[in-house]
């Protein structure tokens, strides 16, 4: 129950800055952009997916699943997988990512 309250508080904090109705995917996108440190005016569909991937890798690096390797020539961060991710049902994946988002937001 406490995680639900912490999640609701995290979402409310972000919605105050970015607008209402943020879901997990939009929050991952915001975190991915934060990790990039820059924003292009136009991002194509492939790049949007890459932004989400950056966010997931960054979040799961706190759990030891990924390790930051460095930036490429275009200043995109790269991570390598350090351990295999457990097979999780969709609900459990969302719980893990929500927990990781809460932890991330408490650090920044």
N, C-alpha and C positions, 0 to 999 in steps of 0.2 A: 504494500500500500504506500509506503514511504517513497518508493521509486516513482509511483504515479504522481505524487505531489511534486517531487523533484523535477519530473519531466514536464509537468504543467507549468511549473515556475520557470524552467528553462525556455519553454516555448513562449511564455508571456514576455519574458525579457527580450527575446528576439523579435517578437511581433511588435513590441514598442519601438524598435529600431527599423524594422523592415516591412511592417504592415501585418494585417491580420491574415488568418487562415493558412499558417505555415504548417506543412506536413513534414514527415521525416525526410522525404526526398528533397524538398526545397531547403531544409536545414542542412542537409548534406551538401547541397550545391553552394550554399553560403559559406560553409566551412572550407569546401574545396577552393573557392575564390580567395578566401582568407589565406589559405596555405600557399596559393600561387603568388600572392603579394602584388598582383597586377590584374587589371581587367581590360580585355580588348573590348572595343565598342561592339563588335560583332563576333559572336561565337557560334560556329556551326554545330550541327547535331552531334557529330563525332567528338568535337571538343567538349561539348556539354557532358557527354558520357565520360570523357577523360577527367573532367573536373570532379565528377562524382567519384570516380575511381581514386583520385588523389585524396579525397576526403575519407573514403573508406580505409585506404591504406594508412593514412595518418592516424585515424582513430584506432585502428586495430594494431598499430605499432605499440601502443601503450599496453597491449596484452601479449606482446611478444610474437605476433603473427607476421609482422613486417618490420623491416629495418630500413631507415632512410639511407639511400646511397649517395645522393647528391643531385645537382641540377644539370640539365642538358644545356645545349647552346641556346635554346629558346627560353631558358630559365624556368622550365617545368620541373618540378620535383619528381624524383624516381625512387621507388621502394623495391626491395627484393623480399620475397616471401621467405621467412625463416623457419616456419613450421606449418604443417598442413592444417588447414582450418577444419574444425569438426563438422560433420554433417548435421545440420540443424534444420528443423522445420521452419517454415516461413515466419511463424509467430516468434519462435526462439531467436531467429536472425534479427528480427525487429527489436526484441528485448535487448539483445547484445548491443546493437547499434545505438539504441536509445540510451543505454547505460554509458556507452562510450562517449556519446554527445554530451551527456550531463557532466561526465568527468572532464572532458575537453573544455567546456564552457566555464567550469569552476576554476580552471587554470589560467584562462585568458582574461 
